[in-house]
Structures are given as structure tokens and as C-alpha cells.
Amino acid sequence: MSHISWVMTANDAERVPMPLLNRCTVIDLQRIGLLDLCTFARAETARRGLSDASGEAIVMALAHPVSRTKYISLRGVIRMIERAEVLERRPRLQ
């Protein structure tokens, strides 16, 4: 077992039992900010070959005042990108 590394996650380290916490190296990560999410959205839409309009629509949604009152996670941004990808790839009616 000496060659095994464990990675554990917790939203709140204070709720982890002390005997377990004493055996771990705790690394606190900062929340992902709006600028980080916008940068990721632009890069990921480009990587997936989506239009600039899709990337900018996601950024506008993230920057919208209603969105800024809630915490939007990276997972939420990925869902937006996946939805944009579905919409761009669907067949168009002539």
C-alpha cells in the first residue's frame, strides 16, 4: 500500500472526521471565478469547433446579472457547451 496515492475531496474540511483529516494533506482550492468560466467557455467551444456566436452566447449568459446572483459551476458551463453543441449539430429545416 505504500505505493498507492489517495485523492479525496470534500466541500467542507471541517466536517471530515479528525482521525482521517490528520492523515491527509489538505489543499484548499479557491472557487472558480467568472473570468475563469468565461475563458474556459470560449476555449472549449473553439476546441469543439462550435461557432464564435455559441461561445459568446454562453459568456453573455454567464455575465448576465441574474446568473451572477447564483453560483455557476464548471459543470454548469460544460452543460451549456454540450447544449450548444447539440443545437449546432442538429439538422436544419429547409
Buried (B, 14 or more C-beta within 10 A) or exposed (E): EEEEEEEEEEEEEEEBEEEEBEEEEEEEEEEBEEEEBBEBBBEBBEEBEBEEEBBBBBBEBBEEEEBEEEEBEEEBBEEBBEEBBEEBEEEEEE
